[in-house]
């Protein structure tokens, strides 16, 4: 094939729209065999995905990413069913069931409270930052011995990969510097750790006075409130 003359032009144009980066234009013109060929390319600098006739075609588009996020289906979970002999407790963040002969006494805010039975405290609820098996050590209370740590996702109503239920057994003892008589308190803690919210919802029970089946019923009734969750 006979060589043909080639000419090229490169220019930069600044759009009149505010905050729009300059656009580079590149044109190559060749002729031969009685024909003239032209190739025109436009590129926006400093972005990934520069391509011919479609600047930044594969660059990140927040509007498109938001649309994809909004189109995600809600998380499916089992419906809330109040067990026989239980009552509903609702807070700003979640709903759960407790025995009919229990009541709650709020401590701080809407989601921190104690569980009372016949006027005696048998447990409490709190909220910690999110943790997993490796980072629980950062939240373990002082002056306590840990005797058990088990993942119990089988009890979760919200079956997502980033939500886990942990059962943690602790024995609290009197600090060495305390002048009070020695004491010991055995406690079973349950935490629903939701990575998406960055929180762990805790429910602590006196191990010697609260039946294990009651604890399991309470934590299995736990449902997070809010959008994006489908009954």
N, CA, C and O of each residue as an XYZ file, in Angstrom:
924
protein
N       0.853     -1.197      0.000
C       0.000      0.000      0.000
C       0.887      1.244      0.000
O       1.855      1.337      0.754
N       0.527      2.211     -0.878
C       1.335      3.426     -0.989
C       1.183      4.298      0.252
O       0.078      4.467      0.767
N       2.308      4.855      0.736
C       2.246      5.759      1.885
C       1.406      6.971      1.549
O       1.378      7.417      0.402
N       0.723      7.503      2.542
C      -0.121      8.681      2.334
C       0.343      9.779      3.281
O       0.843      9.485      4.367
N       0.187     11.038      2.886
C       0.578     12.127      3.784
C      -0.315     12.146      5.032
O      -1.500     11.823      4.950
N       0.238     12.515      6.161
C      -0.487     12.550      7.433
C      -0.284     13.897      8.094
O       0.834     14.407      8.166
N      -1.371     14.467      8.574
C      -1.314     15.731      9.308
C      -2.121     15.575     10.583
O      -3.100     14.829     10.605
N      -1.731     16.263     11.640
C      -2.461     16.157     12.904
C      -2.553     17.525     13.557
O      -1.690     18.384     13.377
N      -3.622     17.701     14.320
C      -3.859     18.947     15.040
C      -4.268     18.597     16.463
O      -5.099     17.712     16.669
N      -3.695     19.279     17.439
C      -4.064     19.070     18.843
C      -4.379     20.424     19.464
O      -3.641     21.390     19.267
N      -5.469     20.493     20.208
C      -5.876     21.756     20.815
C      -6.530     21.482     22.155
O      -6.937     20.356     22.441
N      -6.629     22.527     22.982
C      -7.291     22.435     24.280
C      -8.352     23.520     24.361
O      -8.093     24.687     24.069
N      -9.546     23.115     24.762
C     -10.663     24.047     24.854
C     -11.159     24.087     26.289
O     -11.354     23.042     26.909
N     -11.360     25.258     26.810
C     -11.897     25.419     28.165
C     -13.397     25.660     28.080
O     -13.810     26.686     27.540
N     -14.226     24.758     28.589
C     -15.674     24.945     28.536
C     -16.101     26.160     29.351
O     -15.408     26.575     30.280
N     -17.245     26.720     28.992
C     -17.770     27.894     29.685
C     -18.567     27.526     30.934
O     -19.053     28.404     31.648
N     -18.700     26.226     31.193
C     -19.431     25.766     32.372
C     -18.497     25.751     33.572
O     -17.381     25.240     33.479
N     -18.934     26.300     34.689
C     -18.100     26.395     35.893
C     -17.705     25.014     36.400
O     -18.505     24.079     36.364
N     -16.474     24.891     36.869
C     -15.933     23.661     37.454
C     -15.807     22.534     36.439
O     -15.647     21.381     36.839
N     -15.870     22.818     35.155
C     -15.676     21.785     34.131
C     -14.240     21.832     33.650
O     -13.788     22.898     33.233
N     -13.496     20.729     33.685
C     -12.087     20.747     33.286
C     -11.949     20.974     31.785
O     -12.886     20.713     31.031
N     -10.774     21.465     31.340
C     -10.551     21.664     29.899
C     -10.597     20.341     29.149
O     -10.292     19.285     29.702
N     -10.982     20.418     27.887
C     -11.099     19.224     27.043
C     -10.031     19.290     25.962
O      -9.882     20.315     25.297
N      -9.290     18.204     25.783
C      -8.275     18.109     24.735
C      -8.898     17.506     23.482
O      -9.574     16.479     23.541
N      -8.659     18.164     22.342
C      -9.102     17.652     21.058
C      -7.875     17.224     20.264
O      -6.857     17.916     20.262
N      -7.975     16.068     19.582
C      -6.871     15.602     18.736
C      -7.466     15.154     17.419
O      -8.392     14.344     17.400
N      -6.946     15.669     16.318
C      -7.447     15.294     14.994
C      -6.279     14.846     14.132
O      -5.236     15.499     14.099
N      -6.456     13.737     13.440
C      -5.447     13.230     12.503
C      -6.101     13.099     11.135
O      -7.188     12.533     11.017
N      -5.454     13.611     10.114
C      -6.013     13.612      8.763
C      -5.029     12.918      7.839
O      -3.838     13.227      7.846
N      -5.529     11.980      7.044
C      -4.698     11.257      6.072
C      -5.460     11.157      4.759
O      -6.691     11.133      4.752
N      -4.738     11.100      3.656
C      -5.385     11.001      2.347
C      -4.627     10.018      1.486
O      -3.440      9.777      1.707
N      -5.294      9.458      0.522
C      -4.680      8.518     -0.397
C      -5.728      7.829     -1.234
O      -6.871      7.652     -0.811
N      -5.322      7.440     -2.433
C      -6.214      6.729     -3.346
C      -7.503      7.513     -3.587
O      -8.574      6.927     -3.742
N      -7.389      8.840     -3.618
C      -8.531      9.671     -3.932
C      -9.479      9.888     -2.774
O     -10.561     10.447     -2.959
N      -9.093      9.454     -1.569
C      -9.961      9.626     -0.407
C      -9.206     10.358      0.709
O      -7.978     10.325      0.784
N      -9.987     11.021      1.572
C      -9.427     11.697      2.734
C     -10.050     11.108      3.994
O     -11.269     10.955      4.068
N      -9.217     10.774      4.992
C      -9.680     10.160      6.240
C      -9.371     11.101      7.411
O      -8.319     11.738      7.458
N     -10.293     11.168      8.328
C     -10.099     12.019      9.511
C     -10.476     11.236     10.768
O     -11.508     10.565     10.799
N      -9.643     11.322     11.801
C      -9.919     10.698     13.098
C      -9.895     11.802     14.160
O      -8.899     12.508     14.316
N     -11.005     11.935     14.882
C     -11.114     12.979     15.908
C     -11.307     12.308     17.260
O     -12.151     11.423     17.401
N     -10.524     12.726     18.262
C     -10.630     12.168     19.613
C     -10.746     13.319     20.611
O     -10.124     14.367     20.434
N     -11.535     13.121     21.645
C     -11.650     14.102     22.725
C     -11.306     13.414     24.028
O     -11.686     12.265     24.252
N     -10.587     14.118     24.886
C     -10.174     13.534     26.158
C     -10.222     14.596     27.246
O      -9.819     15.740     27.032
N     -10.719     14.206     28.417
C     -10.654     15.057     29.599
C      -9.467     14.594     30.420
O      -9.401     13.411     30.756
N      -8.518     15.469     30.763
C      -7.323     15.031     31.500
C      -7.631     14.677     32.939
O      -8.675     15.031     33.488
N      -6.684     13.967     33.531
C      -6.739     13.651     34.970
C      -7.979     12.862     35.366
O      -8.556     13.073     36.433
N      -8.372     11.959     34.496
C      -9.454     11.066     34.873
C      -9.168      9.710     34.298
O      -8.470      9.588     33.292
N      -9.702      8.687     34.930
C      -9.498      7.343     34.424
C     -10.541      7.065     33.371
O     -11.677      7.526     33.483
N     -10.171      6.313     32.346
C     -11.135      5.901     31.361
C     -11.233      6.829     30.168
O     -12.276      6.850     29.514
N     -10.173      7.621     29.840
C     -10.191      8.442     28.643
C     -10.429      7.542     27.432
O      -9.777      6.506     27.306
N     -11.343      7.913     26.545
C     -11.591      7.085     25.380
C     -12.069      7.955     24.234
O     -12.575      9.057     24.444
N     -11.909      7.460     23.046
C     -12.246      8.221     21.855
C     -13.739      8.528     21.832
O     -14.569      7.643     22.043
N     -14.072      9.786     21.575
C     -15.439     10.259     21.427
C     -16.284     10.093     22.675
O     -17.490     10.336     22.634
N     -15.685      9.687     23.780
C     -16.444      9.535     25.026
C     -15.525      9.796     26.195
O     -15.121      8.857     26.881
N     -15.184     11.051     26.440
C     -14.219     11.342     27.506
C     -14.684     10.813     28.847
O     -15.844     10.957     29.234
N     -13.742     10.195     29.544
C     -14.008      9.669     30.877
C     -15.193      8.712     30.895
O     -15.992      8.712     31.832
N     -15.296      7.902     29.856
C     -16.453      7.012     29.766
C     -16.514      6.041     30.918
O     -17.596      5.694     31.392
N     -15.333      5.593     31.377
C     -15.336      4.624     32.478
C     -14.951      5.248     33.796
O     -14.709      4.536     34.771
N     -14.889      6.579     33.845
C     -14.556      7.242     35.102
C     -15.702      7.081     36.088
O     -16.831      6.778     35.702
N     -15.398      7.287     37.368
C     -16.401      7.146     38.411
C     -17.505      8.173     38.237
O     -17.234      9.360     38.057
N     -18.744      7.722     38.290
C     -19.893      8.619     38.182
C     -20.732      8.482     39.438
O     -21.464      7.505     39.591
N     -20.633      9.465     40.349
C     -21.385      9.369     41.606
C     -22.873      9.188     41.395
O     -23.526      8.462     42.145
N     -23.432      9.865     40.346
C     -24.866      9.740     40.137
C     -25.243      8.324     39.767
O     -26.270      7.815     40.215
N     -24.408      7.671     38.938
C     -24.702      6.292     38.549
C     -24.547      5.351     39.718
O     -25.348      4.433     39.898
N     -23.471      5.586     40.548
C     -23.262      4.715     41.693
C     -24.401      4.839     42.686
O     -24.816      3.850     43.290
N     -24.918      6.078     42.860
C     -26.020      6.273     43.784
C     -27.259      5.553     43.294
O     -28.014      4.985     44.083
N     -27.466      5.581     41.954
C     -28.636      4.909     41.397
C     -28.576      3.418     41.640
O     -29.579      2.792     41.986
N     -27.372      2.841     41.455
C     -27.207      1.412     41.712
C     -27.472      1.095     43.163
O     -28.117      0.095     43.475
N     -26.967      1.959     44.080
C     -27.167      1.740     45.509
C     -28.651      1.784     45.852
O     -29.144      0.979     46.642
N     -29.366      2.753     45.235
C     -30.782      2.888     45.534
C     -31.592      1.733     44.978
O     -32.666      1.422     45.491
N     -31.077      1.085     43.914
C     -31.811     -0.003     43.286
C     -31.613     -1.337     43.997
O     -32.247     -2.328     43.635
N     -30.733     -1.376     45.011
C     -30.520     -2.626     45.724
C     -31.812     -3.062     46.414
O     -32.506     -2.232     47.001
N     -32.140     -4.346     46.349
C     -33.371     -4.797     47.004
C     -33.231     -4.732     48.509
O     -32.118     -4.844     49.024
N     -34.334     -4.552     49.237
C     -34.262     -4.533     50.699
C     -33.830     -5.878     51.241
O     -33.988     -6.909     50.587
N     -33.277     -5.854     52.455
C     -32.816     -7.089     53.085
C     -34.018     -7.882     53.583
O     -34.867     -7.353     54.301
N     -34.085     -9.142     53.202
C     -35.196     -9.990     53.625
C     -34.909    -10.568     55.014
O     -33.774    -10.938     55.313
N     -35.916    -10.641     55.838
C     -35.774    -11.220     57.151
C     -37.117    -11.819     57.551
O     -38.150    -11.502     56.960
N     -37.095    -12.671     58.543
C     -38.329    -13.280     58.997
C     -39.186    -12.237     59.704
O     -38.643    -11.350     60.362
N     -40.504    -12.318     59.588
C     -41.378    -11.321     60.216
C     -41.327    -11.412     61.733
O     -41.019    -12.462     62.298
N     -41.632    -10.302     62.376
C     -41.660    -10.272     63.830
C     -42.924    -10.965     64.319
O     -44.033    -10.575     63.954
N     -42.757    -11.974     65.131
C     -43.878    -12.703     65.724
C     -43.680    -12.681     67.232
O     -42.665    -13.152     67.744
N     -44.653    -12.135     67.931
C     -44.546    -12.039     69.383
C     -44.809    -13.416     70.007
O     -45.900    -13.963     69.850
N     -43.824    -13.977     70.709
C     -44.025    -15.290     71.334
C     -45.081    -15.234     72.439
O     -45.302    -14.184     73.041
N     -45.713    -16.342     72.693
C     -46.687    -16.417     73.780
C     -46.006    -16.101     75.110
O     -44.913    -16.593     75.391
N     -46.663    -15.277     75.924
C     -46.121    -14.922     77.228
C     -45.087    -13.819     77.180
O     -44.388    -13.576     78.164
N     -44.983    -13.138     76.026
C     -43.998    -12.058     75.874
C     -44.703    -10.771     75.460
O     -45.825    -10.785     74.954
N     -44.010     -9.662     75.690
C     -44.497     -8.337     75.321
C     -43.468     -7.649     74.440
O     -42.291     -8.011     74.450
N     -43.909     -6.666     73.686
C     -43.030     -5.969     72.749
C     -42.381     -4.749     73.413
O     -43.034     -3.984     74.122
N     -41.091     -4.594     73.163
C     -40.346     -3.398     73.578
C     -39.791     -2.745     72.315
O     -39.076     -3.385     71.545
N     -40.121     -1.471     72.104
C     -39.646     -0.744     70.918
C     -38.797      0.441     71.342
O     -39.164      1.185     72.252
N     -37.668      0.613     70.684
C     -36.800      1.763     70.910
C     -36.646      2.499     69.580
O     -37.255      2.121     68.579
N     -35.843      3.535     69.578
C     -35.641      4.290     68.343
C     -34.881      3.488     67.294
O     -34.954      3.789     66.103
N     -34.149      2.461     67.740
C     -33.309      1.699     66.813
C     -33.804      0.278     66.550
O     -33.536     -0.270     65.481
N     -34.500     -0.317     67.475
C     -34.875     -1.715     67.283
C     -36.133     -2.074     68.068
O     -36.641     -1.291     68.870
N     -36.618     -3.298     67.804
C     -37.766     -3.868     68.506
C     -37.385     -5.268     68.959
O     -36.674     -5.979     68.249
N     -37.850     -5.666     70.126
C     -37.625     -7.019     70.613
C     -38.730     -7.394     71.595
O     -39.566     -6.563     71.949
N     -38.728     -8.642     72.026
C     -39.745     -9.146     72.957
C     -39.095     -9.526     74.279
O     -37.985    -10.057     74.304
N     -39.796     -9.250     75.384
C     -39.347     -9.674     76.708
C     -40.525    -10.348     77.419
O     -41.675    -10.115     77.046
N     -40.266    -11.168     78.421
C     -41.360    -11.843     79.129
C     -42.377    -10.861     79.697
O     -42.056     -9.719     80.026
N     -43.626    -11.346     79.802
C     -44.703    -10.489     80.305
C     -44.458     -9.989     81.721
O     -44.899     -8.895     82.073
N     -43.756    -10.778     82.545
C     -43.536    -10.357     83.935
C     -42.272     -9.529     84.103
O     -41.854     -9.263     85.231
N     -41.653     -9.115     82.994
C     -40.514     -8.213     83.036
C     -40.983     -6.801     82.678
O     -42.020     -6.624     82.039
N     -40.215     -5.817     83.092
C     -40.385     -4.481     82.562
C     -39.015     -3.822     82.469
O     -38.039     -4.318     83.032
N     -38.947     -2.717     81.765
C     -37.659     -2.055     81.558
C     -37.653     -0.718     82.294
O     -38.691     -0.106     82.543
N     -36.448     -0.300     82.624
C     -36.235      1.001     83.261
C     -35.107      1.689     82.503
O     -33.966      1.227     82.506
N     -35.442      2.793     81.857
C     -34.467      3.465     81.006
C     -33.353      4.088     81.840
O     -33.577      4.596     82.939
N     -32.133      4.029     81.275
C     -30.966      4.565     81.950
C     -30.494      5.857     81.293
O     -30.440      6.904     81.937
N     -30.157      5.780     80.026
C     -29.676      6.958     79.296
C     -30.136      6.831     77.853
O     -29.773      5.878     77.163
N     -30.929      7.782     77.398
C     -31.441      7.705     76.044
C     -32.513      6.634     75.920
O     -33.019      6.111     76.912
N     -32.839      6.328     74.686
C     -33.940      5.407     74.414
C     -33.492      3.957     74.337
O     -34.308      3.049     74.492
N     -32.206      3.728     74.100
C     -31.720      2.375     73.837
C     -30.877      1.786     74.971
O     -30.320      0.698     74.822
N     -30.778      2.480     76.084
C     -30.020      1.996     77.239
C     -31.003      1.803     78.399
O     -31.606      2.773     78.859
N     -31.167      0.590     78.867
C     -32.128      0.340     79.935
C     -31.772     -0.940     80.678
O     -30.934     -1.723     80.231
N     -32.415     -1.135     81.807
C     -32.238     -2.351     82.589
C     -33.485     -3.216     82.464
O     -34.591     -2.715     82.261
N     -33.284     -4.525     82.588
C     -34.392     -5.473     82.634
C     -34.711     -5.759     84.100
O     -33.820     -6.108     84.876
N     -35.962     -5.614     84.472
C     -36.381     -5.859     85.850
C     -37.451     -6.950     85.883
O     -38.347     -6.992     85.041
N     -37.333     -7.826     86.874
C     -38.344     -8.848     87.123
C     -38.682     -8.824     88.603
O     -37.827     -9.076     89.452
N     -39.938     -8.520     88.904
C     -40.370     -8.374     90.302
C     -39.520     -7.347     91.045
O     -39.215     -7.511     92.226
N     -39.145     -6.289     90.334
C     -38.369     -5.212     90.936
C     -36.885     -5.486     91.040
O     -36.132     -4.620     91.486
N     -36.442     -6.673     90.640
C     -35.019     -7.029     90.733
C     -34.387     -6.976     89.352
O     -34.951     -7.474     88.378
N     -33.206     -6.364     89.277
C     -32.518     -6.276     87.993
C     -31.979     -7.643     87.590
O     -31.262     -8.298     88.347
N     -32.344     -8.056     86.370
C     -31.872     -9.345     85.858
C     -31.042     -9.176     84.584
O     -30.588    -10.160     84.000
N     -30.848     -7.935     84.160
C     -30.050     -7.694     82.962
C     -30.116     -6.249     82.538
O     -30.713     -5.416     83.219
N     -29.504     -5.956     81.414
C     -29.511     -4.603     80.881
C     -29.215     -4.625     79.394
O     -28.747     -5.625     78.851
N     -29.496     -3.505     78.745
C     -29.218     -3.349     77.314
C     -28.310     -2.142     77.116
O     -28.452     -1.127     77.798
N     -27.384     -2.262     76.183
C     -26.513     -1.139     75.857
C     -26.131     -1.213     74.388
O     -26.560     -2.119     73.674
N     -25.341     -0.278     73.947
C     -24.851     -0.244     72.568
C     -23.363      0.068     72.586
O     -22.927      1.024     73.228
N     -22.591     -0.743     71.880
C     -21.156     -0.524     71.730
C     -20.846     -0.250     70.267
O     -21.708     -0.377     69.398
N     -19.598      0.129     70.011
C     -19.145      0.193     68.632
C     -19.048     -1.217     68.058
O     -18.915     -2.189     68.802
N     -19.113     -1.324     66.746
C     -19.062     -2.641     66.094
C     -17.770     -3.376     66.434
O     -16.712     -2.757     66.543
N     -17.853     -4.676     66.600
C     -16.665     -5.508     66.823
C     -16.903     -6.884     66.220
O     -18.029     -7.239     65.870
N     -15.830     -7.648     66.104
C     -15.922     -9.045     65.688
C     -15.079     -9.885     66.628
O     -14.687     -9.421     67.699
N     -14.794    -11.131     66.231
C     -14.044    -12.022     67.117
C     -12.677    -11.470     67.478
O     -12.184    -11.695     68.583
N     -12.058    -10.740     66.540
C     -10.708    -10.238     66.768
C     -10.686     -8.958     67.591
O      -9.745     -8.726     68.350
N     -11.707     -8.129     67.450
C     -11.677     -6.808     68.098
C     -12.495     -6.743     69.384
O     -12.527     -5.695     70.030
N     -13.151     -7.822     69.769
C     -13.901     -7.826     71.028
C     -13.010     -7.480     72.207
O     -13.463     -6.869     73.174
N     -11.747     -7.867     72.129
C     -10.841     -7.606     73.254
C     -10.766     -6.121     73.592
O     -10.448     -5.761     74.725
N     -11.053     -5.260     72.627
C     -11.023     -3.813     72.885
C     -12.229     -3.358     73.701
O     -12.234     -2.246     74.229
N     -13.252     -4.208     73.809
C     -14.479     -3.836     74.518
C     -14.711     -4.657     75.787
O     -15.585     -4.334     76.591
N     -13.945     -5.689     75.957
C     -14.118     -6.551     77.129
C     -13.963     -5.728     78.415
O     -12.984     -4.995     78.556
N     -14.900     -5.837     79.341
C     -14.834     -5.021     80.569
C     -13.673     -5.418     81.466
O     -13.235     -6.568     81.474
N     -13.192     -4.452     82.212
C     -12.121     -4.710     83.174
C     -12.630     -5.578     84.317
O     -13.835     -5.675     84.553
N     -11.709     -6.199     85.013
C     -12.018     -7.025     86.187
C     -13.037     -8.116     85.858
O     -13.937     -8.410     86.645
N     -12.873     -8.698     84.690
C     -13.768     -9.792     84.303
C     -12.964    -10.908     83.647
O     -11.956    -10.673     82.982
N     -13.440    -12.113     83.855
C     -12.834    -13.292     83.232
C     -13.795    -13.798     82.160
O     -14.978    -14.017     82.418
N     -13.272    -13.975     80.976
C     -14.116    -14.474     79.884
C     -14.052    -15.993     79.857
O     -12.970    -16.576     79.781
N     -15.218    -16.632     79.920
C     -15.272    -18.095     79.932
C     -15.935    -18.675     78.693
O     -16.011    -19.895     78.544
N     -16.414    -17.818     77.808
C     -17.037    -18.325     76.584
C     -17.236    -17.223     75.561
O     -17.543    -16.081     75.904
N     -17.055    -17.589     74.281
C     -17.307    -16.669     73.171
C     -17.737    -17.516     71.983
O     -16.930    -18.248     71.409
N     -19.025    -17.413     71.612
C     -19.573    -18.268     70.559
C     -20.394    -17.419     69.600
O     -21.152    -16.549     70.028
N     -20.244    -17.671     68.307
C     -21.094    -17.018     67.318
C     -22.389    -17.820     67.192
O     -22.355    -19.036     67.008
N     -23.541    -17.128     67.293
C     -24.844    -17.791     67.240
C     -25.731    -17.158     66.164
O     -26.848    -16.722     66.442
N     -25.224    -17.116     64.953
C     -25.990    -16.522     63.862
C     -27.263    -17.305     63.553
O     -28.155    -16.795     62.875
N     -27.353    -18.537     64.045
C     -28.555    -19.341     63.795
C     -29.798    -18.735     64.442
O     -30.918    -19.062     64.051
N     -29.613    -17.862     65.423
C     -30.740    -17.238     66.106
C     -31.140    -15.900     65.483
O     -32.133    -15.299     65.893
N     -30.380    -15.435     64.506
C     -30.637    -14.112     63.928
C     -31.835    -14.135     62.985
O     -31.993    -15.052     62.179
N     -32.672    -13.111     63.103
C     -33.750    -12.933     62.132
C     -33.219    -12.255     60.874
O     -33.724    -12.487     59.776
N     -32.208    -11.424     61.036
C     -31.613    -10.661     59.941
C     -30.414    -11.435     59.414
O     -29.311    -11.301     59.945
N     -30.614    -12.241     58.378
C     -29.557    -13.105     57.869
C     -28.763    -12.390     56.777
O     -29.016    -12.562     55.585
N     -27.796    -11.585     57.217
C     -26.889    -10.911     56.298
C     -25.467    -11.279     56.676
O     -25.175    -11.609     57.826
N     -24.592    -11.216     55.688
C     -23.215    -11.604     55.957
C     -22.485    -10.675     56.890
O     -21.494    -11.073     57.502
N     -22.956     -9.418     57.020
C     -22.245     -8.455     57.861
C     -22.944     -8.231     59.199
O     -22.635     -7.266     59.899
N     -23.879     -9.104     59.564
C     -24.531     -9.043     60.868
C     -24.283    -10.365     61.587
O     -24.539    -11.434     61.034
N     -23.783    -10.291     62.822
C     -23.477    -11.510     63.577
C     -23.989    -11.379     65.006
O     -24.083    -10.284     65.560
N     -24.312    -12.521     65.574
C     -24.757    -12.582     66.967
C     -23.717    -13.342     67.776
O     -23.373    -14.477     67.447
N     -23.219    -12.715     68.835
C     -22.206    -13.334     69.688
C     -22.770    -13.569     71.088
O     -23.447    -12.712     71.655
N     -22.477    -14.735     71.622
C     -22.818    -15.067     73.013
C     -21.522    -15.108     73.803
O     -20.635    -15.912     73.518
N     -21.418    -14.233     74.801
C     -20.172    -14.081     75.546
C     -20.454    -14.295     77.030
O     -21.349    -13.664     77.593
N     -19.703    -15.172     77.650
C     -19.863    -15.450     79.080
C     -18.725    -14.802     79.858
O     -17.551    -14.954     79.520
N     -19.103    -14.076     80.910
C     -18.135    -13.350     81.719
C     -18.377    -13.619     83.202
O     -19.505    -13.859     83.634
N     -17.291    -13.572     83.966
C     -17.372    -13.603     85.422
C     -16.730    -12.320     85.938
O     -15.531    -12.103     85.765
N     -17.539    -11.472     86.573
C     -17.040    -10.219     87.130
C     -16.671    -10.436     88.596
O     -17.384    -11.114     89.336
N     -15.567     -9.859     88.992
C     -15.120     -9.979     90.386
C     -14.742     -8.613     90.931
O     -14.548     -7.654     90.184
N     -14.645     -8.552     92.215
C     -14.306     -7.302     92.892
C     -12.886     -6.853     92.535
O     -11.967     -7.672     92.561
N     -12.682     -5.566     92.199
C     -11.327     -5.069     91.958
C     -10.455     -5.271     93.195
O     -10.941     -5.179     94.323
N      -9.186     -5.543     92.986
C      -8.284     -5.842     94.104
C      -8.189     -4.694     95.098
O      -8.028     -4.926     96.296
N      -8.286     -3.453     94.612
C      -8.137     -2.292     95.496
C      -9.425     -1.958     96.246
O      -9.416     -1.111     97.139
N     -10.511     -2.604     95.898
C     -11.795     -2.316     96.547
C     -11.800     -2.887     97.962
O     -11.370     -4.019     98.180
N     -12.280     -2.112     98.912
C     -12.299     -2.541    100.313
C     -13.547     -3.350    100.673
O     -13.642     -3.877    101.782
N     -14.505     -3.453     99.744
C     -15.718     -4.220    100.012
C     -15.408     -5.705    100.065
O     -14.379     -6.144     99.550
N     -16.294     -6.486    100.686
C     -16.098     -7.946    100.692
C     -16.049     -8.500     99.272
O     -16.601     -7.911     98.344
N     -15.397     -9.614     99.121
C     -15.292    -10.234     97.793
C     -16.672    -10.576     97.251
O     -17.563    -10.973     98.001
N     -16.839    -10.420     95.964
C     -18.083    -10.796     95.322
C     -17.792    -11.302     93.909
O     -16.720    -11.056     93.357
N     -18.756    -12.005     93.342
C     -18.619    -12.557     91.993
C     -19.986    -12.501     91.310
O     -21.010    -12.799     91.924
N     -19.989    -12.121     90.054
C     -21.231    -12.017     89.292
C     -21.023    -12.657     87.921
O     -20.174    -12.219     87.144
N     -21.801    -13.690     87.636
C     -21.693    -14.376     86.344
C     -22.736    -13.800     85.385
O     -23.911    -13.652     85.722
N     -22.270    -13.489     84.203
C     -23.114    -12.778     83.240
C     -22.994    -13.402     81.853
O     -21.912    -13.821     81.440
N     -24.116    -13.457     81.139
C     -24.128    -13.885     79.739
C     -24.529    -12.687     78.896
O     -25.616    -12.133     79.058
N     -23.651    -12.299     78.008
C     -23.912    -11.163     77.130
C     -24.170    -11.641     75.700
O     -23.515    -12.558     75.205
N     -25.124    -11.008     75.066
C     -25.424    -11.261     73.664
C     -25.278     -9.944     72.921
O     -25.809     -8.919     73.350
N     -24.558     -9.972     71.809
C     -24.382     -8.762     71.006
C     -24.757     -9.049     69.559
O     -24.274    -10.005     68.953
N     -25.636     -8.195     69.016
C     -25.922     -8.210     67.584
C     -25.021     -7.157     66.960
O     -25.270     -5.959     67.096
N     -23.968     -7.607     66.272
C     -22.975     -6.703     65.692
C     -23.319     -6.441     64.231
O     -23.212     -7.331     63.388
N     -23.729     -5.218     63.945
C     -24.151     -4.828     62.602
C     -23.076     -3.937     61.988
O     -22.944     -2.767     62.347
N     -22.315     -4.501     61.065
C     -21.184     -3.764     60.500
C     -21.639     -2.548     59.713
O     -20.950     -1.527     59.701
N     -22.791     -2.640     59.055
C     -23.273     -1.526     58.232
C     -23.497     -0.268     59.071
O     -23.197      0.837     58.620
N     -24.017     -0.428     60.279
C     -24.279      0.731     61.137
C     -23.078      1.075     62.015
O     -23.028      2.153     62.608
N     -22.103      0.151     62.099
C     -20.945      0.386     62.956
C     -21.250      0.230     64.428
O     -20.524      0.756     65.272
N     -22.341     -0.504     64.755
C     -22.765     -0.645     66.141
C     -22.953     -2.109     66.515
O     -23.160     -2.971     65.661
N     -22.874     -2.364     67.820
C     -23.176     -3.689     68.375
C     -24.210     -3.484     69.474
O     -23.965     -2.762     70.440
N     -25.366     -4.122     69.321
C     -26.478     -3.970     70.255
C     -26.395     -5.078     71.297
O     -26.498     -6.261     70.974
N     -26.206     -4.675     72.561
C     -25.924     -5.645     73.611
C     -27.078     -5.882     74.555
O     -27.838     -4.974     74.888
N     -27.191     -7.160     74.990
C     -28.197     -7.564     75.966
C     -27.512     -8.478     76.979
O     -27.061     -9.571     76.636
N     -27.437     -8.021     78.228
C     -26.700     -8.727     79.272
C     -27.705     -9.330     80.247
O     -28.699     -8.699     80.605
N     -27.429    -10.559     80.670
C     -28.340    -11.233     81.594
C     -27.563    -11.901     82.721
O     -26.443    -12.374     82.531
N     -28.180    -11.928     83.892
C     -27.584    -12.648     85.013
C     -27.663    -14.147     84.718
O     -28.754    -14.708     84.623
N     -26.530    -14.776     84.577
C     -26.497    -16.174     84.144
C     -27.228    -17.105     85.104
O     -27.816    -18.097     84.674
N     -27.197    -16.799     86.388
C     -27.754    -17.714     87.379
C     -29.257    -17.538     87.578
O     -29.901    -18.396     88.182
N     -29.827    -16.439     87.078
C     -31.250    -16.191     87.323
C     -32.105    -16.146     86.059
O     -33.330    -16.230     86.150
N     -31.499    -16.017     84.903
C     -32.255    -15.971     83.650
C     -32.003    -17.254     82.859
O     -30.862    -17.600     82.555
N     -33.077    -17.939     82.539
C     -32.974    -19.202     81.808
C     -32.408    -18.970     80.407
O     -32.700    -17.959     79.769
N     -31.601    -19.913     79.940
C     -30.973    -19.788     78.619
C     -32.023    -19.684     77.511
O     -31.829    -18.940     76.549
N     -33.125    -20.415     77.631
C     -34.154    -20.366     76.596
C     -34.818    -18.992     76.542
O     -35.225    -18.545     75.470
N     -34.931    -18.325     77.677
C     -35.485    -16.971     77.697
C     -34.539    -16.012     76.986
O     -34.977    -15.176     76.196
N     -33.251    -16.130     77.265
C     -32.269    -15.287     76.568
C     -32.367    -15.488     75.057
O     -32.385    -14.518     74.301
N     -32.429    -16.729     74.623
C     -32.471    -17.016     73.187
C     -33.733    -16.462     72.550
O     -33.690    -15.963     71.425
N     -34.854    -16.542     73.252
C     -36.104    -16.000     72.723
C     -36.014    -14.490     72.557
O     -36.480    -13.941     71.558
N     -35.415    -13.820     73.536
C     -35.290    -12.364     73.475
C     -34.406    -11.947     72.305
O     -34.801    -11.094     71.510
N     -33.226    -12.530     72.187
C     -32.303    -12.084     71.134
C     -32.777    -12.504     69.742
O     -32.500    -11.814     68.761
N     -33.483    -13.622     69.651
C     -33.983    -14.036     68.339
C     -35.152    -13.169     67.871
O     -35.483    -13.154     66.685
N     -35.778    -12.441     68.811
C     -36.867    -11.536     68.443
C     -36.352    -10.173     67.991
O     -37.128     -9.354     67.500
N     -35.069     -9.921     68.149
C     -34.476     -8.619     67.839
C     -34.668     -8.273     66.362
O     -34.352     -9.072     65.480
N     -35.192     -7.069     66.106
C     -35.347     -6.559     64.739
C     -34.890     -5.109     64.695
O     -35.363     -4.280     65.473
N     -33.972     -4.805     63.786
C     -33.559     -3.418     63.588
C     -34.674     -2.645     62.893
O     -35.336     -3.168     61.996
N     -34.877     -1.400     63.309
C     -35.834     -0.542     62.630
C     -35.162      0.136     61.463
O     -33.937      0.102     61.344
N     -35.953      0.760     60.590
C     -35.377      1.575     59.537
C     -35.649      1.034     58.152
O     -36.136     -0.082     57.967
N     -35.305      1.894     57.160
C     -35.550      1.542     55.772
C     -34.525      0.522     55.306
O     -33.489      0.322     55.940
N     -34.832     -0.122     54.182
C     -33.908     -1.083     53.584
C     -34.034     -2.457     54.151
O     -33.252     -3.342     53.805
N     -35.024     -2.673     55.038
C     -35.237     -4.003     55.597
C     -36.667     -4.418     55.302
O     -37.608     -3.688     55.615
N     -36.831     -5.579     54.706
C     -38.140     -6.041     54.283
C     -38.607     -7.193     55.151
O     -37.878     -8.165     55.351
N     -39.815     -7.085     55.664
C     -40.377     -8.168     56.464
C     -40.760     -9.328     55.566
O     -41.255    -10.347     56.049
